[in-house]
Amino acid sequence: MSTFVLDADARATLFTDARSNVHFSDQPVSMDAVHDVWDLIKWGPTANNTVPLRLAAATSDDARARVLEHAAEGNRAKVEAAPLVLVAARDERFHDHFALTGGSETAAARFDSDPEARTRFAHTNAMLQTGYLIVGLRAAGLAVRPLGGFDRAGLDADMFADSPWRSEVILLVGYPTDEHGAGDRKGRIDSTLAVKEI
């Protein structure tokens, strides 16, 4: 495989110019776009190829109302305004898919016998995949605002009661506008503070 490097425009689109929009254009986000992004980002590495991330798209009025009900008060207007609301969740039965993803029967039995470790494993790798998802959505021309302010237990009881899925983060997704509504860009620590050679 030959070495390939994204050009400066692509890197800006994915990272330095991208914002966590509050305002979006009126253009609807099709589920085809979400499926296309998923089929790209599913190839990102996860520990033991567990791939525990799952997405619940609140496309009906009822589903959006249920997400809104469990959102923190300060996030409700943002949820209401988003063209598409995704609940990124972890599948606590990810090991049931090991026949497809390549996990061993021994590993599946180990996860079955230790629910606490399984939850930790699913959480860590679902959040890793959520990072891939945000970048993948940006690569598809979309803006994404992640929200952690919501009642996870309430949302899980409401939306996932008969499922092994458990919510991790809400993603507000839409096509960007110049008026992103995210305010002035805040600072970030640079590599001299964040990277250490040991």
SVG drawing of the C-alpha trace seen along z (x, -y; Angstrom):
<svg xmlns="http://www.w3.org/2000/svg" viewBox="-44 -34 56 55">
<polyline fill="none" stroke="black" stroke-width="0.4" points="0.0,0.0 1.4,-3.4 1.7,-6.2 -1.2,-8.7 -1.4,-12.0 -4.5,-14.2 -3.9,-17.6 -4.3,-20.8 -7.9,-21.4 -9.0,-17.9 -7.3,-18.2 -8.9,-21.6 -12.3,-20.2 -11.9,-17.3 -10.2,-19.2 -9.1,-22.8 -12.0,-24.5 -14.8,-22.1 -17.0,-23.4 -19.5,-21.8 -22.5,-23.6 -25.6,-24.7 -27.0,-26.2 -27.5,-24.0 -28.9,-24.5 -32.4,-23.5 -31.1,-20.7 -32.3,-17.3 -29.8,-14.6 -30.7,-11.3 -30.3,-8.0 -28.4,-6.9 -25.7,-9.4 -25.5,-7.9 -25.3,-4.3 -22.6,-5.4 -20.6,-6.9 -21.1,-3.8 -19.8,-1.6 -16.6,-3.7 -15.9,-4.1 -16.7,-0.5 -13.2,0.3 -11.5,-1.8 -9.7,0.3 -11.3,1.5 -9.8,3.8 -10.2,7.4 -12.3,6.1 -15.3,5.8 -17.1,3.0 -19.6,2.2 -20.9,-1.1 -24.6,-1.2 -26.6,-4.2 -30.2,-5.0 -31.5,-7.6 -34.4,-9.6 -36.2,-10.1 -39.8,-10.0 -41.5,-12.8 -42.0,-10.3 -38.4,-9.3 -37.2,-13.0 -39.6,-13.9 -38.2,-11.0 -34.7,-12.1 -35.7,-15.7 -37.4,-14.6 -34.2,-13.2 -31.9,-16.0 -30.5,-18.5 -32.6,-21.7 -29.7,-23.7 -29.5,-21.2 -33.1,-21.0 -33.3,-23.9 -30.2,-22.5 -31.8,-19.0 -35.0,-20.6 -33.1,-22.5 -30.9,-19.7 -31.9,-18.2 -30.9,-14.7 -30.5,-13.4 -28.4,-10.2 -28.0,-8.4 -24.6,-6.7 -24.8,-3.6 -22.7,-0.7 -24.0,2.9 -23.3,4.8 -23.8,8.0 -21.2,7.1 -19.6,10.5 -22.7,12.2 -21.3,11.0 -17.9,12.6 -18.7,15.1 -18.7,12.1 -16.1,9.9 -13.5,12.7 -13.6,13.0 -13.0,16.4 -15.5,18.5 -13.1,18.4 -13.2,14.6 -17.0,14.6 -17.3,17.0 -14.9,14.7 -17.1,11.6 -20.2,13.6 -18.9,14.5 -17.7,10.9 -20.5,8.3 -18.5,5.5 -15.4,6.0 -17.7,6.3 -19.4,3.0 -16.0,1.3 -14.7,2.8 -17.9,1.9 -17.8,-1.7 -14.1,-2.3 -14.4,-1.0 -17.8,-2.6 -16.3,-5.9 -13.3,-5.2 -15.7,-4.5 -17.7,-7.7 -14.5,-9.6 -14.3,-7.9 -17.9,-8.6 -17.6,-12.3 -14.7,-12.5 -16.5,-10.4 -19.6,-12.6 -17.4,-15.6 -15.8,-13.9 -19.3,-13.5 -19.8,-17.3 -21.8,-17.3 -21.4,-19.2 -21.7,-17.4 -22.3,-18.6 -21.8,-15.9 -23.9,-16.2 -23.2,-14.5 -25.8,-16.4 -28.7,-14.0 -30.2,-11.4 -28.7,-8.2 -30.6,-5.9 -33.9,-7.5 -33.1,-7.4 -32.0,-3.8 -35.2,-2.8 -37.3,-4.7 -35.6,-3.7 -33.5,-0.6 -35.5,1.3 -35.7,4.5 -32.2,4.2 -28.6,4.6 -27.8,1.1 -26.9,-1.6 -26.5,-5.3 -23.2,-7.0 -23.6,-10.4 -26.1,-12.3 -25.0,-13.6 -26.7,-16.5 -26.0,-16.2 -26.8,-18.5 -25.3,-20.4 -23.2,-23.4 -23.9,-27.1 -21.4,-29.9 -23.3,-31.0 -22.3,-27.9 -23.4,-29.4 -20.6,-27.7 -19.0,-31.0 -15.4,-31.9 -13.0,-29.0 -11.5,-28.2 -7.9,-27.3 -6.3,-23.9 -3.2,-22.7 -0.4,-22.2 1.8,-19.1 4.5,-20.4 2.0,-20.0 0.2,-16.9 3.0,-14.7 5.7,-13.3 8.6,-11.1 9.3,-8.5"/>
</svg>
